[in-house]
Amino acid sequence: MNAGRILGLYRWSFVTLIVVASVQALLLGHEGGHDIRPLAAAEIAGALLLISRATQRAGAVLLLCVFAAAQVISVVQGYWPIQFLQYACSACCIVMLDRAISPHG
């Protein structure tokens, strides 16, 4: 298996997990008194943009904004989860690796 195929599998796995978690958040609606539906919808949009090489940068930027907002909401609620940092690293890694292994750079 080559690097491009591995990255493709990781990209699709990441996007799938983010979309599933966001749909769950949409169904929940609120967390700690905050309406998280707009954030969940933006997260789905960012994840879907991450699928295509043509829109992956926009998707990553949108996801980074969503993860930052989710972190702020968590901090306001009094806890400091690290999963949002992990998600941000994954989104950045997908875009950076794609660029590194692309024949067009």
Secondary structure, DSSP 4 states (H G I P E B T S, - for coil): --HHHHHHHHHHHHHHHHHHHHHHHHHH-EETTEE-HHHHHHHHHHHHHHHSTTTHHHHHHHHHHHHHHHHHHHHHTT---SHHHHHHHHHHHHHHHHHHHSTT-
